[in-house]
Amino acid sequence: MDESLTTYDKLNEDIQFTEEETKELLSLNEKEILVLILSEMKKQTALLSKVKQKI
């Protein structure tokens, strides 16, 4: 279980926004936010798949 926490921590470190990016995110409507979330989830799933293949 420690491995999954370490993987999550590494991913979480990459999710940081500048002030400008934060302002842009706050201006998005609901559909744009959902598309962004789904896109990021797809990227993270692909990343996790690569990590699991290495184990």
Phi, psi and omega in degrees: 000330177300326179299315181294325177293320178297316178299315179298317180299319179297317179294319182297325178297330181282346184263077178228141184239145173284170179299319179296316179297321179297317179298319178297316180298321181292339181272355181286150175272176186302315181295320179296321179295316179297319179296318178298315179298313180297321178297315179294322178298321179296317178297315181294322177297318178296318178298314180295325178297319179295320180295317180295326179294330180285337183281000000 
